[in-house]
């Protein structure tokens, strides 16, 4: 296809987007193939969870994602002989959790899982229940991994602190474990157990530092307040060891007060990364990215229980305005043309295509969230506010995508 053909087809592409918005049930096989291609281009980071059964791994996933425990249990898929993975969100994942099962119960060789994680941005996250002092099987496996990959970051999370609290006592507030030395308010039995686990791990090999974070992640009905005790410290450690902005990607600014906003934010970020992965490929983004964007907006409509029919689509597109439509299409054509330039297209063009496709998808998602929120509450949609949200989200999307894209570019350069 010639350059002129792309310019001739720009109006057709906007019509395609409107058509897909009206009928987002695109061919599921083609959509899944597009998502697989996106994950290959921009794979989600892997948090590799190692720990005994009932050590608290699922509680960590629940706390980090905000997903219900039941949903997590149904979402795991087999990966290697001893491990399974959980993508979140499932369709267009922001992060992948790798859960290795049965350590201490079977003769476990980590070679397969090491190979699986080898080419991906990842964090080794070891989970130890505070009251369980016998952690030699876990530490032996971690030692093998660190000897093969001494540079891999390691975070050890000590869980279920309340099991070692004196009777009728609760959490120590504020969370005291960042203080040196630890305050005397930490119960003596708990202190001894935490320090014993750390002493047992002191001989682990490896160049990368070992981070320790004590947490107590329970359900609200368990009666311990706060239920996600130490979660912010856990996030700080994750961001320090794997600086990809995962907390912002999974939580969003409104996450605490609005569960709808959190779920919508996660869907938007996930699809933005998928669109960025496709945007790095030549030509395919003219159709596939548009289909992903349409699927995202349809998913958000379902989340907010809003009808997504011709009237709603026409209103949304009309409120966004022709200026947004023209800019959207010109950037789509421009980045596609750039990717066709020999040599430059494979580097600058691919990076531009990924960033622009992802940012535009993020902006469309955020604009539609405002649109659906207003309609859900029976309020008018302010067109100026809608366009401002789109414009501001376009820049915010670039920021959210930037670190992941940079990490992927660095990885590809090394290969």
Steps between C-alpha positions, in 0.01 A plus 500: 500500500640841401526808717223663293269210574532566875401864459205403282377259767508727805127578485429130462692433824289745701190339354642162601541619858141626510379172349695295752368713784149418386575130458804420721452124470793476260619158393609345829768291332655806338473696825676225698771480234550876530525477878756219474706709258477794738623292796796378295595855409441643848488213752362575847749494787505178698481488880627152586344385829688234696366369827338209676132424462292732722788743540290792373581521129138539391446770762789696350351474151161609632645799684714617206225467241187566705353183348281263698664181629242282324573666168872446547454131572302451179747703294816289532619311194764223484840618385776252586497168683500666842375851428194683380445860397232761563465791257339816630281629349442173318434623144761776478738445794698766681690243706548123513532308828691172482412269790726204571318234699599209716843613620586278793247241385671382179852488362490839330754609237469873418674470159178513296370803685836678477494450124143630486594822685839542336408744222235698686499793738432331830524499876565196717255527789546247782215458748554372855237471771652668805412216737664238275869489586571194283581664165804296389328351193404848380842648573671211319298573185565874530870426541504301176325784317733766638810301407383486139371858492673699775371829356131411530325718762363313801215606727411284801154562647430381854126441541226425756658710774184488712553129572781604736320793667417471870133426559255790449755727330499643149741654254765745615426838340665654318675206329832486696727271298683771309645636825851405607518362760150357519294650782426302815129505414554207260401185694804301608384168350433665164832683512692176564324320213558778247866532593552122493376483140729785401799337666430174316507688168813699577727263308307526171731573209438772244598856419157660516376614841238306693195699612289383796142618561275371782130520408164378623256481208158386616137535392285776651276242666799367696473808722863615488538870421644591261440184299792576264757564771842579349369516142645844431843383620466197271422729207800721582728195493354376171543842338857523628595159358285506185451868407225461240224700667291191580326662797364784289406260221305272734355754742436832331427818690138416592553139597436534873167679476357352181521132407346573160779749430767251603366221280452741208852638547650151494310408184611825335868452587494135391355583161738795464797264541344258251452782250858613557622148425305494175601856418863391477415269211488629138159558338300282740407789730271654235247225569603305811554799730164641398335168584668495843381853572146410404513192722627710792217751473244223476649333810481827694137545398425152636684583824290814552183318385445749219341435164754525219276546199503729196358789697762475776785458252384799295476711814847399622668559163312825451598633843865415437480713187654498155826647632571190706399277211728680254797492741440132574499407132793718395718351775394148405592558137821685587638234730412227250684683222803552723520127571528433127822701471794255482711472818347812663158338493620199696625718787356853518186402312432197715553695823278783378235257384498319834487817708240674286271196469513432872451863604204547263339183637553620858349840415195347332449274802524784753269723296244220475521437878394861561226459237366180661527637856289803409240290322487250788417784739248658262718809447582693184835441332697826471670494155781733614570276800494192278754651259719623786502153654598354163782753452635462854473121486692495174801643683440288813485190280840579354643526852345171614626321189846655492681284758361173366588599144851605601556169680378306197720699261802438724422127513463480121827690453684248720355213298 
